[in-house]
């Protein structure tokens, strides 16, 4: 668990930097940015080597809930995925879901991640974060592209640390 928390701390810093600086994906098409998803926005089938690792204690499944398709949000998601793949290689898989701008869909996505028992949730945009926090107190949640954490999570006297999951 300590290893996971230290990786999360490094990744949170990386995602924060990427989300601030990566507002443009250049000429890279969205299909390339979200290469492990199919046309419906869901995870593509995993490779045989990934399937063999599933269930092992060193294999992680990350649920990614993104509010809408947007260059800045796509870049934050891709930067996060790239960092995890660089750190964990084929020991990580992603379940990418897009809420199509609907907070109710974001809630359904978060509940699906809880039912699937993902190891981590990346909530990309404020409504996705709010839905994830409402869905679980046990699965670690990492937020990116959040306008104001204190307001989003209704935290009085917010000091920059959210604690909890």
C-alpha angles and dihedrals in degrees: 000000000000089000091051092050093050091049089049091051092053092045093048089055091047094047091048091053092045093047091052097044104030103071092134128052092193114220094330109129120234090242088065094043093054095035097152094058130082127223092282093057094250130125117281119231113284125242120258092254091054092048090052091054095049113111094025116121091244095054120094133196115202122197113210117198113188120182098213141350106265132146094244095045091044090052092050091050093047093047090051092049092047091052093050093046090049090051100037105021112193092352092089135064130185131222102199117194128177119207093202090227095302118125090201090057089048088055091050090049092051092049089050091053090052091049090048090049095228115189096230138008122215107201108198108196132011101277090050090052092048091049093049093049090049091049101051145017093181107054115074112247125204117194128203132174089027115157096211122348094203093054095039093053096035093239116165116219092010111199100181100272121092101184118187115080 
